[in-house]
Amino acid sequence: MLVGSLLSLVAAIGLVRFPDVLTRMHAATKPQTLGLVLLGLGLCLVVREWAVWGAVALTVLFQFLTAPVSAHMVGRGALRTGQVRLPLYEDPAAADGQAGTPSSASAAGAGARATRADG
């Protein structure tokens, strides 16, 4: 339970301290979800009743179902309102003038796909 509490605390600190939407979104979903799972597991080990186990299982299930959806919607809203700096990834080979190499061609294709998906 202590580790779960610390992970939830780290998630809360990340929400306050991180500078932009995408990093805050990461802090809101990853450590917070794992912290909730560990807290629920600790509660199940302490209480040892089937009703508590069922409630914890439902809580974890709904957290796993809703956290990715909410993070996706927050990221999509941030992208549409212009709060995300684009491009998210810059190919260092393209900056060096090596745009014709096979390794940078695959990265350039990925960037082109991402650009089309944004529009």
C-alpha positions, 0 to 999 in steps of 0.5 A: 500500500505504501508503494501505491500511495507513493506512485499516486503522490508522484502522479499528483506531483507530475500533474502540477510540475510538468510543463505541457499537456502531453507530459501531464497526460502521461503523469495522470495515467501511468503511475496513477493507474499502477498506484491504484492497482497496488493500493487495491492489492494491498487492501485485498491482502489486509481485508481478505473478504470476497466483497472487497475483492470484487469491489477492488476488481471492478475499480481496477477494471473501470480504471483500465477502461477509462484512463486510456480513453480519457487520456486520448480525448485530452490529447486530441482536444489539446491538439485541436486547440493548438496547445501541442507543439508540432512536429512532435518528432524531428528526424535528426538525419533530415536536419543533417541533410541525409534525407535520402538514406534508408533509415531516415526514409522510414522515419520520414514516412512515419512523419508523413503519416502522422501529418496526414492523420492530424489534418 
